[in-house]
């Protein structure tokens, strides 16, 4: 497990998440979207799979690969748009 900070510009907020570094990011993304919407009491509209995940340096992460395969480590910051 690793802890990453996920920024969601649409919400204007950042969230800390503990994720399994071996799970493909498309699965992580679905869980993260659901958890954020539960916390913020909003509905998930549209296709969650269309959301993109970027590093703070601007590199798009491959959603078919795990966090480990994408080179993510504890403390990394990523952006979900």
N, C-alpha and C positions, 0 to 999 in steps of 0.2 A: 504494500500500500504506500502511496505517496500523497502528499498534501500539496495542492496547487491553488492558486488564486485565479478565479474566473471572472473576468470583467464582461458585463453585458451592457454595452453602450445604450441600447434601447431603454433599459431600465435606469441607466445612470448609476449603477451600483456594481460592487465587487463582492464576490462570495468566496469563502474558503471551502474547498471540497477535498475529502479524502477519497481517492479513487484507486482501483486495482490497476496496477501498471501493466497487467497481462491481458486486460479486456480490450477489444477493439473500441476505438473512440466513438464509432457510431452508436454503440450500446451505452457508453458513458454519457454521450450527449443527450440521449433520450431521458435517462435518469436525472441528469442535471436540470434539464428543462422542466420536468415534472416537479422536482423538489423546489425549484425557484418559484414556479407558479403556485404551488401550495403555500409557500412562505409569504408570497406577495398577494395571495388571493386573487389570482388572475387566471384566465383560460388560455390554454395553448391553442393558438389559431394557426392553421396552415400545416404544412408538412415539416415536422421537426428535422427530418433528414436533409432539408434544404439549408439548414443553418450551417455556417462555416466556422471552423476553429482555426485561429491564427496565434502565433507567438507574438510577444510584444515587439519583437524585431521585424515582424511583417511576413514571416514564413508560414504558409498555409500547411496545416498538419493533415496527413493522410488519415482519413477516417476508417479505412480498412485495417490500419495498423494500430497496435496498442500504444499506450503512452510510452512504454519502454522502447518500442521500435521507433517511435518518433523522437526519442532522445529526451523526453521530459523527465524531470527530477523534482524531488520535494523542494518547494519554494519557488518554482517557476510560475510565471504569470502568463495566462493565455486569454484570448478575447473570443467570445462567441457572438457572432452576428448572423 
